[in-house]
Amino acid sequence: MRSDDELKAEVFGRVIRLVNLLLAAGADGMSLASLAEQSGFTPELIRADLTTLSTYGRAPLYCSADDLDGDSPQLLPEQEIWALASRDFAFPVTSLTRREATMLLEMLESSCECEAVGARLRRNLRTEAGGRRVVITGRPIYGEGQDEMRIAELESYLAERAPLVITYVKANGDQSVRHVCPVALVYDWRTCAWYLYGYREDGEIRHYRVSRIVNFAPSPHQITPPCDEDVDAHVTACWGVECSEEPVEVVVRFADDYNVLTRMYSDTADRPNATRTPQGDGSVIYRDIMPGWNEFRTWVATFGESAEILKPEGLRRSMMQSIDLVLARYGA
C-alpha cells in the first residue's frame, strides 16, 4: 500500500502538471484526452481534478462542456476542451482546494527553507469570512510602518475577529488608545497605504492607517463583530478609504465629451448605490451615496470642465474654492 506522503506528492504533482499544460496551451486550451495522455492519468481523474480546481480552487478554468444544455450528450474526451480563461491567478499557494493545500502545508512543514511559503499558505487557508484583505489596486503595497510581517500579524487577528487595543497617532500628532474588532484590511493606491477597519464598541466602523498604529495587542474588551454583509456594504460604500461623515448623496453632471462618459462608467462600475441617468443633451447625471466626499472630489476634478458638481452644496462650494485658488495662482 502506498504511503500518505506518496499520495500527497502524486496529487500535488498532478495538479501542477495540469496547470502547466494549460498555461502552455494558451487560449486554445487542450482536450481532456490530451491532458490525460500527457499527464499519465485517466480522463475521469483529470476531469475531477480540473473541476475541483475550478469550483474550489478559484482557478479561472473554461470547459467546452459548460456551453451544453442539459439534454445534450456528454462530450467525448477528445471533444471536451479545457482552457485557462485568464493567467491572472496565483498558483499553487492560493488556488488549491483546501484538501490539497492542507497536504501541501504538511509537506512544507518538513523543510525549514519553506517557512515563508508555509506562512503564506496558512493565511490563504482561512475562510473568506476570516481573511478579508482588500487591495483596491496594484501598486507596491508594503513600505515603512506597514511591512509585510506587520500586515500578516494584523491579518491573523482579523481572521479570528479578535479584539485589539491599538495605540494610534492622529493626524495632529496626538496619541490615543482604541479598542476595536478588526473587520477588514484595505490597501488604497491613492495614499499607497494600508488601512485597518476597526469595529468599535459604539457600533461604528472606523479606519486606521496602519503606519500610524504605534503598537497593538489583544484587547480585554469583548466586542461582537458585525455580520459579513454589513462589512461588505461598508467597504463598497466608501469612495476609496474615506469615512469622514454620515452617508451623503452626491450628484454630478458629466458632459458627452471625448472619453468622459466611457471613463465615468468604467470607474464607477462597482459602485453599489450609483445611478446614471442620460440627459437630452447627451450628458449623464451621476448619483451616488458615500460616507464623505473629499476623495470623490479629487476624482471629479480629473475630468476638468467636463464634470459639474450639482449636490451637495458643500461639495460644490469646495470645488469652486479650489478653482478660485488655481485661478489666483495663475494670475487670472
Backbone hydrogen bonds, N-H to C=O, Kabsch-Sander energy under -0.5 kcal/mol:
donor,donor_aa,acceptor,acceptor_aa,energy
7,L,3,S,-2.0
8,K,4,D,-2.8
9,A,5,D,-2.5
10,E,6,E,-2.0
11,V,7,L,-2.3
12,F,8,K,-2.6
13,G,9,A,-2.7
14,R,10,E,-2.6
15,V,11,V,-2.3
16,I,12,F,-2.2
17,R,13,G,-2.2
18,L,14,R,-2.1
19,V,15,V,-2.2
20,N,16,I,-2.5
21,L,17,R,-2.2
22,L,18,L,-2.2
23,L,19,V,-2.5
24,A,20,N,-2.1
25,A,21,L,-1.7
26,G,22,L,-1.2
28,D,25,A,-0.7
29,G,26,G,-1.0
30,M,82,W,-2.7
32,L,77,P,-0.8
32,L,80,E,-2.5
33,A,77,P,-2.0
35,L,31,S,-2.4
36,A,32,L,-2.4
37,E,33,A,-2.4
38,Q,34,S,-2.7
39,S,35,L,-1.7
40,G,36,A,-1.6
41,F,36,A,-1.5
46,I,42,T,-2.2
47,R,43,P,-2.8
48,A,44,E,-1.9
49,D,45,L,-2.2
50,L,46,I,-2.6
51,T,47,R,-2.6
52,T,48,A,-2.2
53,L,49,D,-2.5
54,S,50,L,-2.4
55,T,51,T,-2.8
56,Y,52,T,-2.7
57,G,52,T,-1.3
59,A,53,L,-1.9
61,L,59,A,-2.3
62,Y,83,A,-3.3
64,S,81,I,-2.5
66,D,63,C,-1.9
67,D,64,S,-1.3
68,L,65,A,-1.3
72,S,69,D,-1.4
79,Q,76,L,-1.5
80,E,76,L,-2.0
81,I,79,Q,-0.8
82,W,30,M,-3.0
83,A,62,Y,-2.3
85,A,60,P,-3.3
85,A,83,A,-0.7
86,S,60,P,-0.7
89,F,87,R,-1.7
91,F,89,F,-0.5
101,A,97,T,-2.9
102,T,98,R,-2.2
103,M,99,R,-2.0
104,L,100,E,-2.5
105,L,101,A,-2.5
106,E,102,T,-2.0
107,M,103,M,-1.7
108,L,104,L,-2.5
109,E,105,L,-2.1
110,S,107,M,-1.0
111,S,108,L,-2.3
112,C,110,S,-0.5
114,C,111,S,-1.3
115,E,112,C,-1.4
118,G,114,C,-2.7
119,A,115,E,-2.1
120,R,116,A,-1.9
121,L,117,V,-2.3
122,R,118,G,-2.3
123,R,119,A,-1.6
124,N,120,R,-1.9
125,L,121,L,-1.2
126,R,123,R,-1.1
131,G,127,T,-2.2
132,R,130,G,-0.8
133,R,131,G,-1.0
134,V,185,L,-3.4
136,I,134,V,-0.6
136,I,187,Y,-2.1
143,G,146,Q,-0.6
146,Q,143,G,-2.2
151,I,147,D,-2.2
152,A,148,E,-2.6
153,E,149,M,-2.1
154,L,150,R,-2.4
155,E,151,I,-2.3
156,S,152,A,-1.4
157,Y,153,E,-1.3
158,L,154,L,-2.3
159,A,155,E,-2.5
160,E,156,S,-1.0
161,R,157,Y,-0.7
161,R,158,L,-0.8
162,A,157,Y,-2.4
164,L,180,V,-3.6
165,V,217,A,-2.9
166,I,164,L,-0.5
166,I,178,R,-2.8
167,T,215,N,-2.4
168,Y,166,I,-0.6
168,Y,176,S,-3.2
169,V,212,R,-2.3
170,K,168,Y,-0.6
170,K,174,D,-3.3
173,G,170,K,-2.1
176,S,168,Y,-2.2
178,R,166,I,-2.7
180,V,164,L,-2.5
180,V,178,R,-0.6
181,C,199,Y,-2.3
183,V,197,Y,-2.9
184,A,197,Y,-1.1
185,L,132,R,-2.1
186,V,195,Y,-2.8
187,Y,134,V,-2.7
188,D,186,V,-0.5
188,D,193,A,-2.7
189,W,187,Y,-0.6
191,T,188,D,-0.6
192,C,188,D,-1.0
193,A,188,D,-1.6
195,Y,186,V,-2.8
196,L,208,Y,-3.3
197,Y,184,A,-2.8
197,Y,195,Y,-0.6
198,G,196,L,-0.7
198,G,206,R,-3.0
199,Y,181,C,-3.0
200,R,198,G,-0.6
200,R,204,E,-3.3
201,E,179,H,-0.5
203,G,200,R,-1.8
206,R,198,G,-2.7
206,R,204,E,-0.5
208,Y,196,L,-2.6
210,V,194,W,-2.4
212,R,209,R,-1.8
213,I,210,V,-1.6
214,V,167,T,-2.6
214,V,212,R,-0.8
215,N,167,T,-0.8
217,A,165,V,-1.6
219,S,163,P,-2.1
223,I,221,H,-0.7
224,T,222,Q,-0.5
231,V,227,C,-1.8
232,D,228,D,-2.8
233,A,229,E,-2.2
234,H,230,D,-2.0
235,V,231,V,-2.7
236,T,232,D,-2.4
237,A,233,A,-1.5
238,C,234,H,-1.4
240,G,238,C,-0.9
242,E,239,W,-1.2
244,S,291,P,-1.7
245,E,291,P,-0.7
248,V,290,M,-2.4
250,V,288,D,-2.8
251,V,311,K,-2.4
252,V,286,Y,-2.5
253,R,308,E,-3.0
254,F,252,V,-0.6
254,F,284,V,-2.8
255,A,253,R,-0.5
255,A,306,S,-3.2
257,D,255,A,-1.8
260,V,257,D,-1.4
261,L,257,D,-0.7
263,R,259,N,-2.0
264,M,260,V,-2.6
265,Y,261,L,-2.7
266,S,262,T,-2.1
267,D,263,R,-3.1
268,T,264,M,-1.5
269,A,266,S,-1.1
271,R,268,T,-1.8
274,A,271,R,-0.8
275,T,287,R,-2.3
277,T,285,I,-2.6
279,Q,283,S,-3.1
282,G,279,Q,-1.8
284,V,254,F,-2.2
285,I,277,T,-2.6
286,Y,252,V,-3.5
286,Y,284,V,-0.6
287,R,275,T,-2.6
288,D,250,V,-1.9
290,M,248,V,-2.0
292,G,290,M,-1.6
297,R,293,W,-2.5
298,T,294,N,-1.5
299,W,295,E,-1.6
300,V,296,F,-2.6
301,A,297,R,-2.4
302,T,298,T,-0.8
302,T,299,W,-1.0
303,F,300,V,-2.0
304,G,301,A,-1.6
306,S,303,F,-1.9
307,A,304,G,-1.4
308,E,253,R,-2.5
310,L,251,V,-3.1
311,K,251,V,-1.7
316,R,312,P,-2.2
317,R,313,E,-2.9
318,S,314,G,-2.2
319,M,315,L,-2.1
320,M,316,R,-2.1
321,Q,317,R,-2.4
322,S,318,S,-1.9
323,I,319,M,-2.2
324,D,320,M,-2.4
325,L,321,Q,-2.1
326,V,322,S,-2.0
327,L,323,I,-2.6
328,A,324,D,-2.5
329,R,325,L,-2.2
330,Y,326,V,-1.8
331,G,328,A,-1.2
332,A,327,L,-3.0
